[in-house]
Amino acid sequence: MRNSIFSVLFVLLLTAYCNNLNGQCVIRGKVACDGKGVKGVVVTDGVHCVQTNDNGEYTIPSLKSSRFVYISTPAGYITKCKDKTIPQFYKIIENGVDAYDFEIYKNPKDDKNHVFIAQADVQLVDGDNLRSYTKILQDCKTLIKKYDDRDIFAVDCGDIVGDTPSLYPGYIEASSVLNFPVYRAIGNHDMDYFGRSHETSYKTFESYFGPVYYSFNKGNAHYIIIDNAFFIGRDYFYMGYIDERTYAWLEQDLAYVKKDSPVFIVMHIPSRLDEKQKPFEYKSNGIADQTINTAALYEMLRPYNAHIISGHMHYNHNIVHNSRLMEHNTGAVCGTWWRGDICLDGTPQGYGVYEVTGNDVKWYFKSSGFSEKHQFRAYPPGRSSEYPQDVVVNVWNWDKEWKVEWLENDEIQGEMTHFRGFDPDAEILCSDKEKIKYDWISVIETQHLFRASPKNPTAKISIKVTDRFGNIYLEDIKQ
């Protein structure tokens, strides 16, 4: 009898201790649609991942401090959106509250065929930038009319603002014209600076957009947003780094994803910018251009047909890691920090467009203010400072599966010579220090340039570009 009393007291004391430790020992709740529980939905507190049972119920043993409990929205379902673009897949954990229910809704469209927009580096610093951004949003709105029959959403690779969190409300209001979900990653310019650790850097961002790492599903595809802008706790310095908490969560999250599925990782800083990982280098100006610990990420993605979508660099660049992993570093929406309508490599302001049909993925870069056919810019002889005698072409979404040819008087002369160099328009823009305002901006060498020497300088010169999907883009060079 005495042992039984002691056992009961022990359980009560342990329960009280756990409740005082972190607000609760267990988080529980239900995921339902039209009042009926939904089985198999992944629920997480950012530490543990569990699935709902036959009745849509879940229980998470939450012994660690977590700010949110949230779901990985299952394929075929949607959540409500706050302010028309912020998906409500999460709830803030409150002291003394251990039950959190989620209501999801049947997607009115078959999301096995879906389209998403990928944008990066809006980087708003003032009201003028915000007004310029609305033009990009209108371009996007016009484009998606052609996809009325498909489910559509957007991902944002971060640097929504340029160290100006006061502009988040204006950005959210402007984005509302899209009226579809936008899943956002945090960038280094979205962070809270001057805290003592990385864990202090994302509080403001989370207060507007929810967790900094999470996932969701559309059709056969799985989407994961992570934070790899790691604040080192001094001034504005950061590096590209994925912390262990994120990796441990990601490992669990992927355990519920069917092998060979399309998987998309969305993050701010590129995993790398070359086919081979560069040696680690921390630059004295605090600028990071790669994520230094991605070996584990690549290993986790090995069973899937994966794409990494990143931003940060203010240019467009595709990296084929291997036959099952490709990275798309996306040109900046803001171009040259809203001082010019092209990026540092000559890529126009714009965004990526991804068409997912079952397991098949196709993509293109949409230049704002141009049709989808605008996939390159051709310069006549005399425009390039590096090759003044040559025709030069910038094919900003190029990868090794593309073909770039030139024609004289409508006759194909062969493939153009691939080279690394500077886009002529970007050179001119970045040399105009009064226009670009910031003295640290400079043109960058890009890998998607091509050149050819005309045999007849007076002949009609045309450029024929064939992308990896067989689409052909043909354009005459204007002398």
C-alpha positions, 0 to 999 in steps of 0.5 A: 500500500505504502509503495503504491502511494509513493508511486502515485506521489512520484508520478504526480511530482514528476508531472509537476516537474515536467510541467514547470520545466518547459510548459508541458511534457506532452503536446497533443491535438487533432488534425481534421478536415470538415470535422473528420480526423486526417490520418498520417499528417506529420506534426512537429514541435521543431524537435520531434516529428510524429504522425496522426493516428486513424482519428487524426490525433497526435501526441508529441513528447515535448521536453525541450523548449519550442516556440511552435507546433506545426504540421507538414501540410499533406498533399491534397490539402491546404490551410488558411492564409493570413493576410492572403499569403502567409500559410497558417500551418503553425500555432504558437505554444503558450504556457500552460496550454498542451492541446493544439488542433489544426483544421485543414481543407481539401484542395479544390485543385488536383495538386499533382500538377502544380506550379510555383514561383521562386523569388529571392532578394526583394531586399526592401530598404525604403518606400521607393523600393516597395513601390518598385516591387509592386511592379514585379508582383503585377508581372507575376500576377499576369503570368499565373493567369496562364496556370488557372487550371493548376494549384499555384504557390510561391517560395521566397529565398529570403532577404525580404528586407534589407535590415529594415524589419519595419518594412515587413508590414508593407511587404506583406500588404503588397504581396497580398495581391498574389492571393496565394500561399508564399512560403518564406525562408529567412535571409541574413538581411532579415535577421535580428542583429546584435543578439548574443547568439544565432538563436536570437536572430530569427525572433522578429521574422518568426513573429511575422511568418512563423517557424524558420524551418518547416515542410509541406507537400504538393502532389508527389513533391515534398518542400522543405524551407530551412534557415542556413543564415547563421548569425555568429553573435557579433555585429552583422556577421553570419555564415552559411551553416545548417545547425544540428537542431535543423539537421536532426529535424530534417532527418525525421521529416524526410523519413516520412517521404517516399523514396524517388519523390521530387524534393525541394529545399528552399534556403537563402545562402547557396549550398555551393556555387561550383561543381566541387565544394570550395575550401572553407573561407570566412571573409573579413567582410562577413559575406558568405557565398556558400554553406560550409556543412552541406555534406550531410544535406547531400547525403540526406537527399541522395534517395530523392530527385532533389532541387535546392533553390537559393538566392543571396548572390544577386545573380542567376546560376545553375549547378548540377551536383549529380543526376539526382541533385540540382541547385538553382541560385535565383537572380534577385528580384531587386536586380542591383539593389533597386538601382538597376533592372539587371543583376550583377551578371546581367540577369534581368529582374525576375523570378523562377517558374517551376512546373511540376507534373507528377514526378516531372519537373520543368523550370524557366526564368521569367524576366519581369516586363518580358514574355517567357520567351525572353531567355537571353540577351545578345550583344553585337560586335563592339559591345563587349570590352573583353571581345570587341570583335565578337557577338556576345550572348548572355543566357542567364538560366543556362546549364550544360544541357542547353545549346547556344548556336549562331546563324549568319543569313539564317544559316547555322554556323555552329555552337558558340564558344562558352566563356566566363566574363562580364555582361556588357550592360552590367559593366556599364551599370556597375561603373556608374557609381552615382547611379548605383549609390553603393560603392561596394557594388561591382560587376561579377564574372559569370559562367553563362556567356557565349561568343562568336566571330562573324564571318561577314560583319554585314550579314544578318546575325541570329542567335538560336538557344535550345534549353534542356527541355527542347524549347527553342528561342530564336532572336536576331541581333540588333546592330 
